[in-house]
């Protein structure tokens, strides 16, 4: 199962945490065993799109959190969260994130 979301834009100088909620994909009592978040460019150019990922993803209950930083102005990133569960499922969610100019 895969789903996509569009996140609020990230200001260029901002570091923030984004979340992926797997509540509706897990059975009662099923937990997240492992989680990873990767980044690629959906539109625009960034030679190292993985640079927007800061540290490792963490899970709390049914929600995966990932800190995002930097990026290239005007680039649209696709962030892919993949989990494995206590029942052996491999599930994915993706989100689109635009990097916009800092507020003046």
C-alpha positions as a Python dict, from the first residue, in 0.01 Angstrom:
ca = {
    (1, 'X'): (0, 0, 0),
    (2, 'X'): (135, 341, -90),
    (3, 'X'): (-10, 686, -41),
    (4, 'X'): (108, 1038, -119),
    (5, 'X'): (71, 1366, 64),
    (6, 'X'): (167, 1724, -13),
    (7, 'X'): (341, 1890, 280),
    (8, 'X'): (339, 2259, 360),
    (9, 'X'): (639, 2426, 192),
    (10, 'X'): (964, 2443, 388),
    (11, 'X'): (1143, 2775, 413),
    (12, 'X'): (1501, 2753, 286),
    (13, 'X'): (1658, 2832, 625),
    (14, 'X'): (1413, 2621, 824),
    (15, 'X'): (1473, 2287, 994),
    (16, 'X'): (1153, 2106, 1081),
    (17, 'X'): (1014, 1764, 1160),
    (18, 'X'): (767, 1597, 928),
    (19, 'X'): (553, 1295, 1013),
    (20, 'X'): (409, 995, 833),
    (21, 'X'): (105, 837, 1004),
    (22, 'X'): (48, 464, 940),
    (23, 'X'): (-250, 427, 1179),
    (24, 'X'): (-496, 319, 909),
    (25, 'X'): (-251, 66, 761),
    (26, 'X'): (-171, -133, 1075),
    (27, 'X'): (-373, -409, 1240),
    (28, 'X'): (-465, -387, 1607),
    (29, 'X'): (-148, -460, 1805),
    (30, 'X'): (78, -437, 1499),
    (31, 'X'): (382, -215, 1552),
    (32, 'X'): (651, -49, 1342),
    (33, 'X'): (974, -253, 1357),
    (34, 'X'): (1198, -48, 1127),
    (35, 'X'): (1162, 285, 947),
    (36, 'X'): (1360, 479, 687),
    (37, 'X'): (1297, 805, 502),
    (38, 'X'): (1474, 882, 176),
    (39, 'X'): (1464, 1190, -48),
    (40, 'X'): (1477, 1233, -424),
    (41, 'X'): (1407, 1527, -653),
    (42, 'X'): (1062, 1531, -809),
    (43, 'X'): (1124, 1854, -1000),
    (44, 'X'): (1418, 2090, -1017),
    (45, 'X'): (1784, 2011, -967),
    (46, 'X'): (1965, 1905, -653),
    (47, 'X'): (2281, 1695, -699),
    (48, 'X'): (2244, 1553, -347),
    (49, 'X'): (1874, 1538, -258),
    (50, 'X'): (1950, 1316, 42),
    (51, 'X'): (2101, 1627, 203),
    (52, 'X'): (1754, 1738, 315),
    (53, 'X'): (1736, 1438, 549),
    (54, 'X'): (1881, 1522, 892),
    (55, 'X'): (1953, 1222, 1112),
    (56, 'X'): (1761, 897, 1131),
    (57, 'X'): (1384, 857, 1123),
    (58, 'X'): (1217, 757, 1449),
    (59, 'X'): (887, 586, 1524),
    (60, 'X'): (646, 645, 1809),
    (61, 'X'): (338, 426, 1802),
    (62, 'X'): (207, 439, 1445),
    (63, 'X'): (384, 762, 1345),
    (64, 'X'): (728, 802, 1186),
    (65, 'X'): (908, 1136, 1234),
    (66, 'X'): (1194, 1274, 1025),
    (67, 'X'): (1385, 1600, 1061),
    (68, 'X'): (1425, 1791, 732),
    (69, 'X'): (1674, 2073, 672),
    (70, 'X'): (1830, 2281, 392),
    (71, 'X'): (1744, 2193, 37),
    (72, 'X'): (1767, 2388, -286),
    (73, 'X'): (1539, 2684, -348),
    (74, 'X'): (1262, 2598, -594),
    (75, 'X'): (1315, 2221, -584),
    (76, 'X'): (1024, 1986, -518),
    (77, 'X'): (1139, 1682, -321),
    (78, 'X'): (968, 1346, -291),
    (79, 'X'): (1021, 1198, 55),
    (80, 'X'): (961, 824, 81),
    (81, 'X'): (894, 664, 418),
    (82, 'X'): (921, 285, 427),
    (83, 'X'): (843, 73, 731),
    (84, 'X'): (844, -293, 818),
    (85, 'X'): (598, -408, 1081),
    (86, 'X'): (582, -668, 1355),
    (87, 'X'): (356, -875, 1124),
    (88, 'X'): (605, -868, 837),
    (89, 'X'): (436, -603, 622),
    (90, 'X'): (644, -356, 420),
    (91, 'X'): (449, -31, 379),
    (92, 'X'): (532, 300, 213),
    (93, 'X'): (406, 656, 216),
    (94, 'X'): (547, 942, 15),
    (95, 'X'): (515, 1316, 47),
    (96, 'X'): (604, 1610, -174),
    (97, 'X'): (795, 1899, -18),
    (98, 'X'): (872, 2233, -186),
    (99, 'X'): (1157, 2455, -67),
    (100, 'X'): (1064, 2824, -81),
    (101, 'X'): (1246, 3153, 2),
    (102, 'X'): (1282, 3255, 366),
    (103, 'X'): (1041, 3519, 494),
    (104, 'X'): (1176, 3873, 502),
}
